Amino acid sequence: MTNPNYSTGEKGDTCSSIMSYITGVSGDVFPYDSRIFGSDWDAVENPTTNYFTISGRVNEIYDLIHVSDSTKRPVFEMSSDRVSVAFNDD
């Protein structure tokens, strides 16, 4: 919150209320954890990335999910900076 009409305490209280609501409706699942580093996700992301990029069946997989004629290169990305930029412009 950048509104100068709110004090630092009010900003903190508002943030805390939002996080409490998210945690409550999610069944006490904390929505983010700053202790998780990129390398922690490698074991989760790498098999998926490898499956869609370097497996011996990439062409077959692309045919099955109807992206074999995609002009996007690379066809698969776990996330895309270009998409992020496009959304940020909206």
N, C-alpha and C positions, 0 to 999 in steps of 0.2 A: 504494500500500500504506500503510495507516494503522496497521498493527499496531506498537505501541511496542516489541515484542520484537525487531524487526529494526532494525539500524543503517542509517544513510543509505547507506552503501556496499553493504550487502546488498540494499537496495531497488533501488539503481542496477544492481547486478549482475543481479538478477532481471529487471528491465525490459529490460536489454540482452540477456539470454538469450532472452526472449520475442521481441523485435524481430529478433534474429538468426535465430531459427527461422522467423518469418514471411517474412523476406527470403529465406531458403534455400529454403523450399518453394514460393515464388512465382516462382522463377527469377531472383532478384536484383532483383525489382521492389520498390522502396521503398514501403511501404504508405501513407505520407502524406508530404506535403512542405509545410512551413510557409511556403514561398515562394509558394504558390498562393493568390491572393486571390479573393474572390467575383467581382470584375469579370473575372477570367480565365475564369470559367465562363460568363459571359453569352453568349459566342459559341457555346457548346455547348448551353446550356439554352434560350436565347431561341427558336430555331427550333422546338424541341419544344413549348414553352409556347404559342407563337403558333399552331402547327398545331392544338393541342387546345383553343384558347380563342377565337381571333379569325379563323381562316381562313374563307373563304366556304363551306366544306364541313363546319362543325362539327356540324350536325345529322345529316348523312349519316355522318360519322365515328362519332358517338355511337351511331347505329343499328347500324353495322357491328361495333362492339365491345361491343354489348349493354349500354350504360349510358344510353340515351336516357331511360329512366324513373327515373333516379336522383333521389333526394330530396336528395342532397348538393349543396351550393352553396358554392363553385363545384364543378362536376362534376370538373374536372381541376385538380390542384395538383402541382407538381414535388415538394413535400414538404408535410407537414401537421403543424402544431403540435398540433392536436387528437389526431391519432393518436399522436404522441410522448408527449403527456400520458397517454393511455390506457395505453400500454405501460409508462410509468414507474410507474404505480400498481400494476402486477402484482408 
